[in-house]
Amino acid sequence: MISPTTFEHQIPELMRHFEVTLRSGYNIRQSFAILARDLPEPIAAEAQLISEALEGEAPLLPTLDSWVQRTASRDLDLLVAAIKVQLEVGGNLADKLKFLQQLMAQRQLG
């Protein structure tokens, strides 16, 4: 299990980059490959694991659930919950991620 403190502060940055990839027209699976390439460690390694699992045809939601369990991060749990809500009811995932990353960044500052 990865300690949440090792990348907890990177999660708002992850969401920012994720938002940009989605707004650029990439889907969730493609976005993880880009995140793995563009983000710093240790979160890049985690994104790479997700990308490889999805390329191997692993189902998205169980893969994301295992990511949350592996990292024990409450903020990551919120990210995965936002993805699940978007898949269930629709809407703009990029907007949801932007809102969440702003809340998390404010919480880290305060």
Biopython code that builds the backbone (N, CA, C, O; Angstrom):
import numpy as np
from Bio.PDB.StructureBuilder import StructureBuilder

atoms = [
    (1, "MET", "N", (0.845, -1.185, 0.000)),
    (1, "MET", "CA", (0.000, 0.000, 0.000)),
    (1, "MET", "C", (0.885, 1.242, 0.000)),
    (1, "MET", "O", (1.878, 1.301, 0.725)),
    (2, "ILE", "N", (0.535, 2.208, -0.792)),
    (2, "ILE", "CA", (1.264, 3.466, -0.869)),
    (2, "ILE", "C", (0.743, 4.400, 0.214)),
    (2, "ILE", "O", (-0.463, 4.505, 0.434)),
    (3, "SER", "N", (1.654, 5.065, 0.874)),
    (3, "SER", "CA", (1.246, 6.040, 1.878)),
    (3, "SER", "C", (0.556, 7.216, 1.197)),
    (3, "SER", "O", (1.096, 7.768, 0.238)),
    (4, "PRO", "N", (-0.630, 7.615, 1.673)),
    (4, "PRO", "CA", (-1.333, 8.729, 1.043)),
    (4, "PRO", "C", (-0.529, 10.022, 1.047)),
    (4, "PRO", "O", (-0.707, 10.863, 0.166)),
    (5, "THR", "N", (0.347, 10.188, 2.023)),
    (5, "THR", "CA", (1.097, 11.436, 2.085)),
    (5, "THR", "C", (2.130, 11.552, 0.969)),
    (5, "THR", "O", (2.586, 12.659, 0.681)),
    (6, "THR", "N", (2.512, 10.449, 0.334)),
    (6, "THR", "CA", (3.519, 10.520, -0.718)),
    (6, "THR", "C", (3.023, 11.212, -1.971)),
    (6, "THR", "O", (3.812, 11.807, -2.706)),
    (7, "PHE", "N", (1.743, 11.144, -2.221)),
    (7, "PHE", "CA", (1.253, 11.852, -3.412)),
    (7, "PHE", "C", (-0.060, 12.594, -3.190)),
    (7, "PHE", "O", (-0.652, 13.102, -4.142)),
    (8, "GLU", "N", (-0.509, 12.661, -1.973)),
    (8, "GLU", "CA", (-1.789, 13.318, -1.671)),
    (8, "GLU", "C", (-1.815, 14.754, -2.219)),
    (8, "GLU", "O", (-2.836, 15.219, -2.725)),
    (9, "HIS", "N", (-0.687, 15.435, -2.109)),
    (9, "HIS", "CA", (-0.629, 16.817, -2.597)),
    (9, "HIS", "C", (-0.586, 16.899, -4.120)),
    (9, "HIS", "O", (-0.756, 17.979, -4.686)),
    (10, "GLN", "N", (-0.362, 15.773, -4.783)),
    (10, "GLN", "CA", (-0.347, 15.752, -6.244)),
    (10, "GLN", "C", (-1.737, 15.547, -6.844)),
    (10, "GLN", "O", (-1.919, 15.731, -8.048)),
    (11, "ILE", "N", (-2.701, 15.176, -6.042)),
    (11, "ILE", "CA", (-4.022, 14.855, -6.586)),
    (11, "ILE", "C", (-4.692, 16.063, -7.253)),
    (11, "ILE", "O", (-5.288, 15.885, -8.315)),
    (12, "PRO", "N", (-4.633, 17.279, -6.696)),
    (12, "PRO", "CA", (-5.190, 18.413, -7.450)),
    (12, "PRO", "C", (-4.511, 18.599, -8.816)),
    (12, "PRO", "O", (-5.171, 18.939, -9.799)),
    (13, "GLU", "N", (-3.206, 18.377, -8.871)),
    (13, "GLU", "CA", (-2.490, 18.474, -10.155)),
    (13, "GLU", "C", (-2.951, 17.371, -11.105)),
    (13, "GLU", "O", (-3.132, 17.611, -12.298)),
    (14, "LEU", "N", (-3.139, 16.168, -10.575)),
    (14, "LEU", "CA", (-3.667, 15.070, -11.376)),
    (14, "LEU", "C", (-5.020, 15.452, -11.970)),
    (14, "LEU", "O", (-5.269, 15.231, -13.155)),
    (15, "MET", "N", (-5.886, 16.022, -11.146)),
    (15, "MET", "CA", (-7.213, 16.415, -11.623)),
    (15, "MET", "C", (-7.132, 17.522, -12.678)),
    (15, "MET", "O", (-7.888, 17.512, -13.650)),
    (16, "ARG", "N", (-6.222, 18.469, -12.486)),
    (16, "ARG", "CA", (-6.038, 19.538, -13.477)),
    (16, "ARG", "C", (-5.632, 18.958, -14.825)),
    (16, "ARG", "O", (-6.197, 19.313, -15.859)),
    (17, "HIS", "N", (-4.655, 18.071, -14.804)),
    (17, "HIS", "CA", (-4.199, 17.453, -16.047)),
    (17, "HIS", "C", (-5.283, 16.559, -16.655)),
    (17, "HIS", "O", (-5.464, 16.537, -17.872)),
    (18, "PHE", "N", (-5.989, 15.836, -15.816)),
    (18, "PHE", "CA", (-7.076, 14.983, -16.277)),
    (18, "PHE", "C", (-8.149, 15.836, -16.954)),
    (18, "PHE", "O", (-8.655, 15.485, -18.020)),
    (19, "GLU", "N", (-8.486, 16.954, -16.324)),
    (19, "GLU", "CA", (-9.471, 17.871, -16.900)),
    (19, "GLU", "C", (-9.032, 18.347, -18.283)),
    (19, "GLU", "O", (-9.832, 18.364, -19.218)),
    (20, "VAL", "N", (-7.772, 18.731, -18.413)),
    (20, "VAL", "CA", (-7.258, 19.234, -19.693)),
    (20, "VAL", "C", (-7.329, 18.154, -20.769)),
    (20, "VAL", "O", (-7.711, 18.434, -21.905)),
    (21, "THR", "N", (-6.962, 16.918, -20.416)),
    (21, "THR", "CA", (-7.017, 15.858, -21.426)),
    (21, "THR", "C", (-8.448, 15.599, -21.877)),
    (21, "THR", "O", (-8.699, 15.375, -23.061)),
    (22, "LEU", "N", (-9.383, 15.629, -20.936)),
    (22, "LEU", "CA", (-10.789, 15.410, -21.304)),
    (22, "LEU", "C", (-11.304, 16.541, -22.185)),
    (22, "LEU", "O", (-12.008, 16.293, -23.164)),
    (23, "ARG", "N", (-10.961, 17.767, -21.849)),
    (23, "ARG", "CA", (-11.394, 18.913, -22.663)),
    (23, "ARG", "C", (-10.745, 18.891, -24.050)),
    (23, "ARG", "O", (-11.273, 19.467, -25.001)),
    (24, "SER", "N", (-9.599, 18.221, -24.150)),
    (24, "SER", "CA", (-8.908, 18.110, -25.434)),
    (24, "SER", "C", (-9.489, 16.999, -26.305)),
    (24, "SER", "O", (-9.064, 16.816, -27.446)),
    (25, "GLY", "N", (-10.448, 16.265, -25.776)),
    (25, "GLY", "CA", (-11.122, 15.244, -26.562)),
    (25, "GLY", "C", (-10.687, 13.815, -26.291)),
    (25, "GLY", "O", (-11.178, 12.888, -26.934)),
    (26, "TYR", "N", (-9.778, 13.624, -25.354)),
    (26, "TYR", "CA", (-9.354, 12.260, -25.021)),
    (26, "TYR", "C", (-10.387, 11.621, -24.092)),
    (26, "TYR", "O", (-11.070, 12.310, -23.334)),
    (27, "ASN", "N", (-10.486, 10.295, -24.165)),
    (27, "ASN", "CA", (-11.386, 9.606, -23.248)),
    (27, "ASN", "C", (-10.626, 9.252, -21.969)),
    (27, "ASN", "O", (-9.434, 9.538, -21.854)),
    (28, "ILE", "N", (-11.304, 8.640, -21.025)),
    (28, "ILE", "CA", (-10.704, 8.335, -19.729)),
    (28, "ILE", "C", (-9.491, 7.419, -19.888)),
    (28, "ILE", "O", (-8.449, 7.650, -19.275)),
    (29, "ARG", "N", (-9.628, 6.403, -20.697)),
    (29, "ARG", "CA", (-8.526, 5.450, -20.882)),
    (29, "ARG", "C", (-7.308, 6.130, -21.509)),
    (29, "ARG", "O", (-6.182, 5.919, -21.058)),
    (30, "GLN", "N", (-7.521, 6.932, -22.530)),
    (30, "GLN", "CA", (-6.413, 7.652, -23.161)),
    (30, "GLN", "C", (-5.784, 8.653, -22.197)),
    (30, "GLN", "O", (-4.572, 8.867, -22.211)),
    (31, "SER", "N", (-6.612, 9.255, -21.372)),
    (31, "SER", "CA", (-6.117, 10.256, -20.417)),
    (31, "SER", "C", (-5.117, 9.652, -19.447)),
    (31, "SER", "O", (-4.124, 10.298, -19.112)),
    (32, "PHE", "N", (-5.353, 8.434, -18.989)),
    (32, "PHE", "CA", (-4.413, 7.825, -18.045)),
    (32, "PHE", "C", (-3.037, 7.621, -18.670)),
    (32, "PHE", "O", (-2.026, 7.769, -17.984)),
    (33, "ALA", "N", (-2.979, 7.286, -19.949)),
    (33, "ALA", "CA", (-1.679, 7.145, -20.618)),
    (33, "ALA", "C", (-0.954, 8.494, -20.655)),
    (33, "ALA", "O", (0.259, 8.553, -20.451)),
    (34, "ILE", "N", (-1.684, 9.559, -20.913)),
    (34, "ILE", "CA", (-1.091, 10.897, -20.941)),
    (34, "ILE", "C", (-0.650, 11.310, -19.548)),
    (34, "ILE", "O", (0.431, 11.875, -19.383)),
    (35, "LEU", "N", (-1.475, 11.035, -18.542)),
    (35, "LEU", "CA", (-1.124, 11.376, -17.163)),
    (35, "LEU", "C", (0.152, 10.647, -16.737)),
    (35, "LEU", "O", (1.009, 11.231, -16.075)),
    (36, "ALA", "N", (0.275, 9.390, -17.111)),
    (36, "ALA", "CA", (1.465, 8.611, -16.755)),
    (36, "ALA", "C", (2.720, 9.219, -17.362)),
    (36, "ALA", "O", (3.791, 9.184, -16.756)),
    (37, "ARG", "N", (2.586, 9.766, -18.537)),
    (37, "ARG", "CA", (3.724, 10.364, -19.234)),
    (37, "ARG", "C", (4.076, 11.745, -18.698)),
    (37, "ARG", "O", (5.253, 12.099, -18.623)),
    (38, "ASP", "N", (3.059, 12.533, -18.322)),
    (38, "ASP", "CA", (3.273, 13.951, -18.041)),
    (38, "ASP", "C", (3.399, 14.332, -16.570)),
    (38, "ASP", "O", (3.939, 15.393, -16.256)),
    (39, "LEU", "N", (2.919, 13.500, -15.679)),
    (39, "LEU", "CA", (2.939, 13.862, -14.256)),
    (39, "LEU", "C", (4.217, 13.388, -13.570)),
    (39, "LEU", "O", (4.875, 12.466, -14.052)),
    (40, "PRO", "N", (4.570, 14.014, -12.446)),
    (40, "PRO", "CA", (5.757, 13.583, -11.703)),
    (40, "PRO", "C", (5.462, 12.327, -10.882)),
    (40, "PRO", "O", (4.308, 11.945, -10.686)),
    (41, "GLU", "N", (6.518, 11.712, -10.420)),
    (41, "GLU", "CA", (6.386, 10.564, -9.521)),
    (41, "GLU", "C", (5.950, 11.057, -8.148)),
    (41, "GLU", "O", (6.265, 12.197, -7.807)),
    (42, "PRO", "N", (5.269, 10.300, -7.369)),
    (42, "PRO", "CA", (4.886, 8.905, -7.560)),
    (42, "PRO", "C", (3.558, 8.723, -8.275)),
    (42, "PRO", "O", (3.188, 7.593, -8.597)),
    (43, "ILE", "N", (2.834, 9.802, -8.532)),
    (43, "ILE", "CA", (1.500, 9.633, -9.105)),
    (43, "ILE", "C", (1.559, 9.170, -10.561)),
    (43, "ILE", "O", (0.618, 8.548, -11.054)),
    (44, "ALA", "N", (2.666, 9.473, -11.252)),
    (44, "ALA", "CA", (2.822, 9.000, -12.632)),
    (44, "ALA", "C", (2.878, 7.479, -12.686)),
    (44, "ALA", "O", (2.309, 6.866, -13.589)),
    (45, "ALA", "N", (3.554, 6.875, -11.733)),
    (45, "ALA", "CA", (3.634, 5.411, -11.700)),
    (45, "ALA", "C", (2.261, 4.801, -11.466)),
    (45, "ALA", "O", (1.926, 3.770, -12.050)),
    (46, "GLU", "N", (1.478, 5.428, -10.625)),
    (46, "GLU", "CA", (0.119, 4.944, -10.377)),
    (46, "GLU", "C", (-0.739, 5.076, -11.639)),
    (46, "GLU", "O", (-1.490, 4.163, -11.982)),
    (47, "ALA", "N", (-0.623, 6.207, -12.321)),
    (47, "ALA", "CA", (-1.375, 6.398, -13.574)),
    (47, "ALA", "C", (-0.934, 5.383, -14.622)),
    (47, "ALA", "O", (-1.748, 4.914, -15.417)),
    (48, "GLN", "N", (0.353, 5.044, -14.623)),
    (48, "GLN", "CA", (0.865, 4.039, -15.562)),
    (48, "GLN", "C", (0.252, 2.673, -15.272)),
    (48, "GLN", "O", (-0.112, 1.952, -16.201)),
    (49, "LEU", "N", (0.134, 2.311, -14.003)),
    (49, "LEU", "CA", (-0.501, 1.041, -13.648)),
    (49, "LEU", "C", (-1.939, 0.984, -14.142)),
    (49, "LEU", "O", (-2.387, -0.037, -14.663)),
    (50, "ILE", "N", (-2.658, 2.088, -13.975)),
    (50, "ILE", "CA", (-4.050, 2.150, -14.441)),
    (50, "ILE", "C", (-4.091, 2.041, -15.956)),
    (50, "ILE", "O", (-4.891, 1.285, -16.507)),
    (51, "SER", "N", (-3.229, 2.796, -16.630)),
    (51, "SER", "CA", (-3.186, 2.780, -18.090)),
    (51, "SER", "C", (-2.912, 1.377, -18.622)),
    (51, "SER", "O", (-3.582, 0.917, -19.547)),
    (52, "GLU", "N", (-1.934, 0.704, -18.041)),
    (52, "GLU", "CA", (-1.598, -0.652, -18.487)),
    (52, "GLU", "C", (-2.745, -1.626, -18.240)),
    (52, "GLU", "O", (-3.019, -2.487, -19.076)),
    (53, "ALA", "N", (-3.408, -1.495, -17.113)),
    (53, "ALA", "CA", (-4.548, -2.371, -16.825)),
    (53, "ALA", "C", (-5.665, -2.146, -17.840)),
    (53, "ALA", "O", (-6.265, -3.100, -18.335)),
    (54, "LEU", "N", (-5.938, -0.883, -18.142)),
    (54, "LEU", "CA", (-7.006, -0.576, -19.083)),
    (54, "LEU", "C", (-6.644, -1.003, -20.506)),
    (54, "LEU", "O", (-7.511, -1.441, -21.262)),
    (55, "GLU", "N", (-5.365, -0.876, -20.874)),
    (55, "GLU", "CA", (-4.923, -1.352, -22.186)),
    (55, "GLU", "C", (-5.074, -2.861, -22.294)),
    (55, "GLU", "O", (-5.310, -3.396, -23.377)),
    (56, "GLY", "N", (-4.937, -3.541, -21.159)),
    (56, "GLY", "CA", (-5.114, -4.988, -21.117)),
    (56, "GLY", "C", (-6.568, -5.403, -21.006)),
    (56, "GLY", "O", (-6.875, -6.558, -20.711)),
    (57, "GLU", "N", (-7.460, -4.454, -21.244)),
    (57, "GLU", "CA", (-8.904, -4.719, -21.243)),
    (57, "GLU", "C", (-9.497, -4.952, -19.862)),
    (57, "GLU", "O", (-10.571, -5.542, -19.748)),
    (58, "ALA", "N", (-8.821, -4.501, -18.813)),
    (58, "ALA", "CA", (-9.416, -4.587, -17.477)),
    (58, "ALA", "C", (-10.602, -3.628, -17.411)),
    (58, "ALA", "O", (-10.552, -2.554, -18.011)),
    (59, "PRO", "N", (-11.655, -3.987, -16.702)),
    (59, "PRO", "CA", (-12.799, -3.085, -16.582)),
    (59, "PRO", "C", (-12.415, -1.833, -15.784)),
    (59, "PRO", "O", (-11.668, -1.910, -14.809)),
    (60, "LEU", "N", (-12.929, -0.700, -16.209)),
    (60, "LEU", "CA", (-12.552, 0.588, -15.633)),
    (60, "LEU", "C", (-12.850, 0.688, -14.142)),
    (60, "LEU", "O", (-11.948, 0.969, -13.353)),
    (61, "LEU", "N", (-14.090, 0.465, -13.746)),
    (61, "LEU", "CA", (-14.470, 0.717, -12.354)),
    (61, "LEU", "C", (-13.739, -0.170, -11.349)),
    (61, "LEU", "O", (-13.257, 0.348, -10.342)),
    (62, "PRO", "N", (-13.632, -1.488, -11.572)),
    (62, "PRO", "CA", (-12.839, -2.287, -10.624)),
    (62, "PRO", "C", (-11.362, -1.865, -10.583)),
    (62, "PRO", "O", (-10.723, -1.932, -9.532)),
    (63, "THR", "N", (-10.834, -1.438, -11.711)),
    (63, "THR", "CA", (-9.447, -0.969, -11.754)),
    (63, "THR", "C", (-9.286, 0.289, -10.911)),
    (63, "THR", "O", (-8.313, 0.423, -10.169)),
    (64, "LEU", "N", (-10.233, 1.205, -11.025)),
    (64, "LEU", "CA", (-10.170, 2.429, -10.225)),
    (64, "LEU", "C", (-10.395, 2.133, -8.746)),
    (64, "LEU", "O", (-9.750, 2.729, -7.884)),
    (65, "ASP", "N", (-11.307, 1.215, -8.457)),
    (65, "ASP", "CA", (-11.547, 0.830, -7.055)),
    (65, "ASP", "C", (-10.283, 0.238, -6.424)),
    (65, "ASP", "O", (-9.974, 0.528, -5.268)),
    (66, "SER", "N", (-9.562, -0.579, -7.170)),
    (66, "SER", "CA", (-8.334, -1.158, -6.618)),
    (66, "SER", "C", (-7.269, -0.086, -6.412)),
    (66, "SER", "O", (-6.447, -0.200, -5.503)),
    (67, "TRP", "N", (-7.276, 0.949, -7.242)),
    (67, "TRP", "CA", (-6.355, 2.070, -7.073)),
    (67, "TRP", "C", (-6.617, 2.770, -5.740)),
    (67, "TRP", "O", (-5.686, 3.077, -4.997)),
    (68, "VAL", "N", (-7.882, 3.016, -5.451)),
    (68, "VAL", "CA", (-8.249, 3.666, -4.188)),
    (68, "VAL", "C", (-7.819, 2.794, -3.007)),
    (68, "VAL", "O", (-7.272, 3.303, -2.029)),
    (69, "GLN", "N", (-8.060, 1.500, -3.093)),
    (69, "GLN", "CA", (-7.670, 0.598, -2.005)),
    (69, "GLN", "C", (-6.157, 0.573, -1.818)),
    (69, "GLN", "O", (-5.667, 0.547, -0.690)),
    (70, "ARG", "N", (-5.424, 0.581, -2.921)),
    (70, "ARG", "CA", (-3.964, 0.514, -2.871)),
    (70, "ARG", "C", (-3.367, 1.774, -2.243)),
    (70, "ARG", "O", (-2.358, 1.699, -1.541)),
    (71, "THR", "N", (-3.972, 2.905, -2.487)),
    (71, "THR", "CA", (-3.404, 4.163, -2.009)),
    (71, "THR", "C", (-3.996, 4.634, -0.693)),
    (71, "THR", "O", (-3.375, 5.418, 0.024)),
    (72, "ALA", "N", (-5.183, 4.165, -0.373)),
    (72, "ALA", "CA", (-5.880, 4.587, 0.853)),
    (72, "ALA", "C", (-6.018, 6.103, 0.922)),
    (72, "ALA", "O", (-5.865, 6.699, 1.988)),
    (73, "SER", "N", (-6.305, 6.718, -0.211)),
    (73, "SER", "CA", (-6.428, 8.171, -0.291)),
    (73, "SER", "C", (-7.892, 8.575, -0.364)),
    (73, "SER", "O", (-8.626, 8.130, -1.246)),
    (74, "ARG", "N", (-8.309, 9.418, 0.568)),
    (74, "ARG", "CA", (-9.693, 9.894, 0.547)),
    (74, "ARG", "C", (-9.926, 10.822, -0.637)),
    (74, "ARG", "O", (-11.012, 10.818, -1.216)),
    (75, "ASP", "N", (-8.928, 11.614, -1.005)),
    (75, "ASP", "CA", (-9.091, 12.506, -2.152)),
    (75, "ASP", "C", (-9.204, 11.710, -3.453)),
    (75, "ASP", "O", (-9.989, 12.061, -4.334)),
    (76, "LEU", "N", (-8.430, 10.656, -3.567)),
    (76, "LEU", "CA", (-8.528, 9.801, -4.739)),
    (76, "LEU", "C", (-9.892, 9.121, -4.780)),
    (76, "LEU", "O", (-10.462, 8.921, -5.853)),
    (77, "ASP", "N", (-10.407, 8.771, -3.619)),
    (77, "ASP", "CA", (-11.750, 8.192, -3.533)),
    (77, "ASP", "C", (-12.780, 9.168, -4.096)),
    (77, "ASP", "O", (-13.724, 8.752, -4.769)),
    (78, "LEU", "N", (-12.607, 10.463, -3.828)),
    (78, "LEU", "CA", (-13.520, 11.474, -4.382)),
    (78, "LEU", "C", (-13.405, 11.546, -5.902)),
    (78, "LEU", "O", (-14.415, 11.684, -6.593)),
    (79, "LEU", "N", (-12.199, 11.454, -6.419)),
    (79, "LEU", "CA", (-11.995, 11.460, -7.868)),
    (79, "LEU", "C", (-12.717, 10.277, -8.508)),
    (79, "LEU", "O", (-13.429, 10.441, -9.498)),
    (80, "VAL", "N", (-12.533, 9.097, -7.946)),
    (80, "VAL", "CA", (-13.174, 7.898, -8.487)),
    (80, "VAL", "C", (-14.691, 8.007, -8.361)),
    (80, "VAL", "O", (-15.418, 7.588, -9.262)),
    (81, "ALA", "N", (-15.171, 8.562, -7.259)),
    (81, "ALA", "CA", (-16.621, 8.760, -7.103)),
    (81, "ALA", "C", (-17.155, 9.695, -8.179)),
    (81, "ALA", "O", (-18.239, 9.460, -8.715)),
    (82, "ALA", "N", (-16.418, 10.745, -8.503)),
    (82, "ALA", "CA", (-16.852, 11.674, -9.562)),
    (82, "ALA", "C", (-16.927, 10.963, -10.905)),
    (82, "ALA", "O", (-17.849, 11.202, -11.685)),
    (83, "ILE", "N", (-15.968, 10.097, -11.176)),
    (83, "ILE", "CA", (-15.992, 9.331, -12.433)),
    (83, "ILE", "C", (-17.202, 8.403, -12.448)),
    (83, "ILE", "O", (-17.878, 8.286, -13.470)),
    (84, "LYS", "N", (-17.478, 7.748, -11.335)),
    (84, "LYS", "CA", (-18.631, 6.844, -11.263)),
    (84, "LYS", "C", (-19.945, 7.595, -11.465)),
    (84, "LYS", "O", (-20.829, 7.118, -12.176)),
    (85, "VAL", "N", (-20.075, 8.760, -10.848)),
    (85, "VAL", "CA", (-21.288, 9.563, -11.010)),
    (85, "VAL", "C", (-21.448, 9.966, -12.471)),
    (85, "VAL", "O", (-22.541, 9.877, -13.029)),
    (86, "GLN", "N", (-20.368, 10.403, -13.081)),
    (86, "GLN", "CA", (-20.436, 10.822, -14.476)),
    (86, "GLN", "C", (-20.857, 9.656, -15.368)),
    (86, "GLN", "O", (-21.674, 9.830, -16.272)),
    (87, "LEU", "N", (-20.307, 8.476, -15.121)),
    (87, "LEU", "CA", (-20.665, 7.321, -15.939)),
    (87, "LEU", "C", (-22.120, 6.902, -15.728)),
    (87, "LEU", "O", (-22.769, 6.398, -16.646)),
    (88, "GLU", "N", (-22.624, 7.115, -14.516)),
    (88, "GLU", "CA", (-23.997, 6.713, -14.199)),
    (88, "GLU", "C", (-25.029, 7.723, -14.708)),
    (88, "GLU", "O", (-26.038, 7.331, -15.294)),
    (89, "VAL", "N", (-24.788, 9.001, -14.493)),
    (89, "VAL", "CA", (-25.808, 10.006, -14.814)),
    (89, "VAL", "C", (-25.419, 10.939, -15.950)),
    (89, "VAL", "O", (-26.253, 11.702, -16.440)),
    (90, "GLY", "N", (-24.171, 10.885, -16.371)),
    (90, "GLY", "CA", (-23.727, 11.749, -17.463)),
    (90, "GLY", "C", (-23.260, 13.103, -16.958)),
    (90, "GLY", "O", (-23.030, 13.299, -15.765)),
    (91, "GLY", "N", (-23.132, 14.004, -17.871)),
    (91, "GLY", "CA", (-22.640, 15.331, -17.534)),
    (91, "GLY", "C", (-21.211, 15.499, -17.995)),
    (91, "GLY", "O", (-20.675, 14.678, -18.739)),
    (92, "ASN", "N", (-20.611, 16.570, -17.543)),
    (92, "ASN", "CA", (-19.277, 16.929, -17.980)),
    (92, "ASN", "C", (-18.272, 16.578, -16.883)),
    (92, "ASN", "O", (-18.190, 17.265, -15.865)),
    (93, "LEU", "N", (-17.519, 15.517, -17.095)),
    (93, "LEU", "CA", (-16.542, 15.081, -16.099)),
    (93, "LEU", "C", (-15.456, 16.133, -15.898)),
    (93, "LEU", "O", (-14.986, 16.323, -14.776)),
    (94, "ALA", "N", (-15.056, 16.806, -16.945)),
    (94, "ALA", "CA", (-14.021, 17.838, -16.821)),
    (94, "ALA", "C", (-14.457, 18.928, -15.846)),
    (94, "ALA", "O", (-13.654, 19.392, -15.037)),
    (95, "ASP", "N", (-15.718, 19.337, -15.917)),
    (95, "ASP", "CA", (-16.221, 20.356, -14.981)),
    (95, "ASP", "C", (-16.212, 19.839, -13.543)),
    (95, "ASP", "O", (-15.857, 20.570, -12.618)),
    (96, "LYS", "N", (-16.602, 18.580, -13.360)),
    (96, "LYS", "CA", (-16.598, 17.987, -12.012)),
    (96, "LYS", "C", (-15.177, 17.936, -11.453)),
    (96, "LYS", "O", (-14.959, 18.231, -10.278)),
    (97, "LEU", "N", (-14.225, 17.568, -12.286)),
    (97, "LEU", "CA", (-12.842, 17.481, -11.838)),
    (97, "LEU", "C", (-12.275, 18.856, -11.503)),
    (97, "LEU", "O", (-11.523, 19.006, -10.540)),
    (98, "LYS", "N", (-12.634, 19.848, -12.293)),
    (98, "LYS", "CA", (-12.159, 21.202, -12.012)),
    (98, "LYS", "C", (-12.670, 21.670, -10.649)),
    (98, "LYS", "O", (-11.917, 22.237, -9.858)),
    (99, "PHE", "N", (-13.927, 21.433, -10.386)),
    (99, "PHE", "CA", (-14.518, 21.825, -9.111)),
    (99, "PHE", "C", (-13.833, 21.095, -7.946)),
    (99, "PHE", "O", (-13.476, 21.714, -6.944)),
    (100, "LEU", "N", (-13.654, 19.779, -8.089)),
    (100, "LEU", "CA", (-13.016, 18.999, -7.026)),
    (100, "LEU", "C", (-11.576, 19.433, -6.774)),
    (100, "LEU", "O", (-11.153, 19.548, -5.624)),
    (101, "GLN", "N", (-10.832, 19.672, -7.833)),
    (101, "GLN", "CA", (-9.436, 20.061, -7.629)),
    (101, "GLN", "C", (-9.334, 21.425, -6.983)),
    (101, "GLN", "O", (-8.404, 21.669, -6.214)),
    (102, "GLN", "N", (-10.258, 22.321, -7.271)),
    (102, "GLN", "CA", (-10.257, 23.629, -6.614)),
    (102, "GLN", "C", (-10.543, 23.477, -5.117)),
    (102, "GLN", "O", (-9.898, 24.119, -4.288)),
    (103, "LEU", "N", (-11.509, 22.626, -4.778)),
    (103, "LEU", "CA", (-11.807, 22.380, -3.365)),
    (103, "LEU", "C", (-10.621, 21.763, -2.633)),
    (103, "LEU", "O", (-10.305, 22.161, -1.512)),
    (104, "MET", "N", (-9.972, 20.804, -3.258)),
    (104, "MET", "CA", (-8.836, 20.166, -2.622)),
    (104, "MET", "C", (-7.651, 21.102, -2.466)),
    (104, "MET", "O", (-6.961, 21.077, -1.446)),
    (105, "ALA", "N", (-7.415, 21.922, -3.469)),
    (105, "ALA", "CA", (-6.324, 22.885, -3.382)),
    (105, "ALA", "C", (-6.568, 23.891, -2.265)),
    (105, "ALA", "O", (-5.642, 24.248, -1.537)),
    (106, "GLN", "N", (-7.801, 24.348, -2.127)),
    (106, "GLN", "CA", (-8.140, 25.274, -1.049)),
    (106, "GLN", "C", (-7.958, 24.607, 0.312)),
    (106, "GLN", "O", (-7.454, 25.228, 1.247)),
    (107, "ARG", "N", (-8.363, 23.358, 0.421)),
    (107, "ARG", "CA", (-8.230, 22.637, 1.683)),
    (107, "ARG", "C", (-6.755, 22.442, 2.042)),
    (107, "ARG", "O", (-6.394, 22.532, 3.216)),
    (108, "GLN", "N", (-5.911, 22.182, 1.066)),
    (108, "GLN", "CA", (-4.482, 22.004, 1.328)),
    (108, "GLN", "C", (-3.844, 23.312, 1.782)),
    (108, "GLN", "O", (-2.908, 23.300, 2.581)),
    (109, "LEU", "N", (-4.345, 24.441, 1.277)),
    (109, "LEU", "CA", (-3.809, 25.739, 1.676)),
    (109, "LEU", "C", (-4.257, 26.138, 3.082)),
    (109, "LEU", "O", (-3.524, 26.794, 3.822)),
    (110, "GLY", "N", (-5.462, 25.733, 3.426)),
    (110, "GLY", "CA", (-6.034, 26.191, 4.689)),
    (110, "GLY", "C", (-5.966, 25.211, 5.753)),
    (110, "GLY", "O", (-6.416, 25.477, 6.867)),
]
sb = StructureBuilder()
sb.init_structure("model")
sb.init_model(0)
sb.init_chain("A")
sb.init_seg("    ")
for serial, (resi, resn, name, xyz) in enumerate(atoms, 1):
    if name == "N":
        sb.init_residue(resn, " ", resi, " ")
    sb.init_atom(name, np.array(xyz, "f"), 0.0, 1.0, " ", f" {name:<3s}", serial, name[0])
structure = sb.get_structure()
